[in-house]
Amino acid sequence: MSEVNLDIGVYEPMKKAEASHEFQEMSLEARTVLHHMRVSMEHEGIHLPAAEKEECIQLLDSEQQLSFDILNRQEQLRHQASEEGAWVPLASLGDFRGQVGGLPHRQDEVLIPRDSVLADHILKSPDQDARRRVYEAQQGRDKIGEEHMVSLLATRQRLAKIRGYESWAHYAQRDALFSSPQRVQNFLDSAWQQLRPGFVAELHLLSKEKKSLSNETHLQPWDVPYLLHLCKQKHKEADEISEYLTYASLMKGVELILSRLLGLQFTQEEPEAGELWHPSVQKYAIRDQDEILGILYLDPFQRAGKRVQSAQFTLQGSKLLDDGGRQTPKTCLVYALPPAARGLTAGFAATFMHEIGHAVHSLLSETQFQHLSGTRGTIDFVEFPSHLFEHFVLDPECLALYASHTGTGRELPQHLRQAHRRRPFSHFEAVQQLMYAAVDQAFFEFQPSAANPEKQVAEVHQHLHDS
């Protein structure tokens, strides 16, 4: 594709086609695809003078290499348990003591990797000193990683300038419904104002919980995961609801949603020989009577060596064929759900339906070209179907239509529907996502001025702090 995007023999006819009278007679989809292809070629510098074109190619190579370096760095850090972790007392591990045999020990302490299941367990444990140690280890800075990130930022800012955009944030928003960083910022500000009262109230609940335990009210960062865990545990209904959420019940929900909402059938299909990559993978079809509209491959359960937690992969998009027929869309959903008989948390169930929403969007897409098929559409609209499907778990009346008890098969009772509607600490979780978005927005708007990488990192830290 890089060679095609720099082929002047392809680019010039496309420019002429956009300027022709025939362009306006094309379908909206055809015009959009042609425009996207021309802009894509210009993003690789085909229209630039020789010197700027060469710089653009070098910047693209640098961007790709830095992206690989950042991913490799993260993988490297995951394997540096002896350097990246916290020494905590063995006594603080409780039932997890049997899982630390391969970790470094000294006297009555063990070195816990800072980003691990054990670290998460300790942050939710009563041992305040152990929580503090793990939290502080997780805040440790990675100088090399930070310099890689700032180098990537500087590279992308220069690429954005060459492409005619004010910043990488403006470039990233070019095809979005929120067409500028300012509109995104306005949305984030508005969301914060709406969430703030509920968030403050939830902080007061955590403070009250801490006072009941230690007669202190001041919250430390390492207190929050523990207190959240403790408060949520008091809502026993959450555990009860999980007894009504299994992979089987969720699949029943998908079938019900497609049938009642869209009048379509969701059926399990017999795979052809060699079609599936593991015996636990299942093949489903979305049908309109006898017509197959799309094929879904589901790879739902945990297994050794499987690392993807939840993702949707488009295998084949919708498009018109030369004979007038339509190519059947195919997509794959990969999860790491616990065994089928066990109940799932509401969070697991919402994530499952989120990805189902993406899959349904892809499989029911009817486009002339694959370029705009399914989740290849407008960047922020693609999350609408996924969030819509989340509500079939989050709304208790929808959930009650298909959720059934793992042991008895009984329907979701009224008191659990009411408890599910309350969803404690939902403001807290929403504000956390809001903060991630705000940091991302501030990072990609900033343009480092210093030449020295160390000073660039300091500039970025200051900018993020001020933002």
Rosetta blueprint (number, residue, H / E / L):
1 M L
2 S H
3 E H
4 V H
5 N H
6 L L
7 D L
8 I H
9 G H
10 V H
11 Y H
12 E H
13 P H
14 M H
15 K H
16 K H
17 A H
18 E H
19 A H
20 S L
21 H H
22 E H
23 F H
24 Q H
25 E H
26 M L
27 S L
28 L H
29 E H
30 A H
31 R H
32 T H
33 V H
34 L H
35 H H
36 H H
37 M H
38 R H
39 V H
40 S H
41 M H
42 E H
43 H H
44 E L
45 G L
46 I L
47 H L
48 L L
49 P L
50 A H
51 A H
52 E H
53 K H
54 E H
55 E H
56 C H
57 I H
58 Q H
59 L H
60 L H
61 D H
62 S H
63 E H
64 Q H
65 Q H
66 L H
67 S H
68 F H
69 D H
70 I H
71 L H
72 N H
73 R H
74 Q H
75 E H
76 Q H
77 L H
78 R H
79 H L
80 Q L
81 A L
82 S L
83 E L
84 E L
85 G E
86 A E
87 W E
88 V E
89 P E
90 L H
91 A H
92 S H
93 L H
94 G H
95 D H
96 F H
97 R H
98 G H
99 Q H
100 V L
101 G L
102 G L
103 L L
104 P L
105 H E
106 R E
107 Q L
108 D L
109 E E
110 V E
111 L E
112 I E
113 P E
114 R L
115 D L
116 S L
117 V H
118 L H
119 A H
120 D H
121 H H
122 I H
123 L H
124 K L
125 S L
126 P L
127 D L
128 Q H
129 D H
130 A H
131 R H
132 R H
133 R H
134 V H
135 Y H
136 E H
137 A H
138 Q H
139 Q L
140 G L
141 R L
142 D L
143 K H
144 I H
145 G H
146 E H
147 E H
148 H H
149 M H
150 V H
151 S H
152 L H
153 L H
154 A H
155 T H
156 R H
157 Q H
158 R H
159 L H
160 A H
161 K H
162 I H
163 R L
164 G L
165 Y L
166 E L
167 S L
168 W H
169 A H
170 H H
171 Y H
172 A H
173 Q L
174 R L
175 D L
176 A L
177 L L
178 F L
179 S L
180 S L
181 P H
182 Q H
183 R H
184 V H
185 Q H
186 N H
187 F H
188 L H
189 D H
190 S H
191 A H
192 W H
193 Q H
194 Q H
195 L H
196 R H
197 P H
198 G H
199 F H
200 V H
201 A H
202 E H
203 L H
204 H H
205 L H
206 L H
207 S H
208 K H
209 E H
210 K H
211 K H
212 S H
213 L H
214 S H
215 N L
216 E L
217 T L
218 H L
219 L L
220 Q L
221 P H
222 W H
223 D H
224 V H
225 P H
226 Y H
227 L H
228 L H
229 H H
230 L H
231 C H
232 K H
233 Q H
234 K H
235 H L
236 K H
237 E H
238 A H
239 D H
240 E H
241 I H
242 S H
243 E L
244 Y L
245 L L
246 T L
247 Y H
248 A H
249 S H
250 L H
251 M H
252 K H
253 G H
254 V H
255 E H
256 L H
257 I H
258 L H
259 S H
260 R H
261 L H
262 L H
263 G L
264 L L
265 Q E
266 F E
267 T E
268 Q E
269 E E
270 E L
271 P L
272 E L
273 A L
274 G L
275 E L
276 L L
277 W L
278 H L
279 P L
280 S L
281 V L
282 Q E
283 K E
284 Y E
285 A E
286 I E
287 R E
288 D E
289 Q L
290 D L
291 E E
292 I E
293 L E
294 G E
295 I E
296 L E
297 Y E
298 L E
299 D E
300 P E
301 F E
302 Q L
303 R L
304 A L
305 G L
306 K L
307 R L
308 V L
309 Q L
310 S E
311 A E
312 Q E
313 F E
314 T E
315 L E
316 Q E
317 G L
318 S L
319 K E
320 L E
321 L L
322 D L
323 D L
324 G L
325 G L
326 R E
327 Q E
328 T L
329 P L
330 K E
331 T E
332 C E
333 L E
334 V E
335 Y E
336 A E
337 L E
338 P L
339 P L
340 A L
341 A L
342 R L
343 G L
344 L L
345 T L
346 A H
347 G H
348 F H
349 A H
350 A H
351 T H
352 F H
353 M H
354 H H
355 E H
356 I H
357 G H
358 H H
359 A H
360 V H
361 H H
362 S H
363 L H
364 L L
365 S L
366 E L
367 T L
368 Q L
369 F L
370 Q H
371 H H
372 L H
373 S L
374 G H
375 T H
376 R H
377 G L
378 T L
379 I L
380 D L
381 F L
382 V L
383 E H
384 F H
385 P H
386 S H
387 H H
388 L H
389 F H
390 E H
391 H H
392 F H
393 V H
394 L H
395 D L
396 P H
397 E H
398 C H
399 L H
400 A L
401 L L
402 Y L
403 A L
404 S E
405 H L
406 T L
407 G L
408 T L
409 G L
410 R L
411 E E
412 L L
413 P L
414 Q H
415 H H
416 L H
417 R H
418 Q H
419 A H
420 H H
421 R H
422 R H
423 R L
424 P L
425 F L
426 S H
427 H H
428 F H
429 E H
430 A H
431 V H
432 Q H
433 Q H
434 L H
435 M H
436 Y H
437 A H
438 A H
439 V H
440 D H
441 Q H
442 A H
443 F H
444 F H
445 E H
446 F L
447 Q L
448 P L
449 S L
450 A L
451 A L
452 N L
453 P H
454 E H
455 K H
456 Q H
457 V H
458 A H
459 E H
460 V H
461 H H
462 Q H
463 H H
464 L H
465 H H
466 D H
467 S L
